[in-house]
């Protein structure tokens, strides 16, 4: 698998296990969350599965909006340009 997967709330729980699962398949992982410390721990855990992983801080005022198709496309474009280029 040569994809980049964005997982909101991927720093713990089901989001973390989802990230680990797709990491095992070879995807690059972008996890978002509201807590930078949990984000750092989550990235460390996911990277043990040999995945390229980054954390993006997600807050009510961030530019990561997922409410519509257009906003998801825009957010994906911004993530792609800023993280893996």
Buried (B, 14 or more C-beta within 10 A) or exposed (E): EEEBBBBBBBBBEEBBEBBBEBBEEEBBBBBBBEBEEBBEBBBEBBBEBEBBBBBBEBEEEEEBEEEEEEEBEBBBEEBEEEBEE
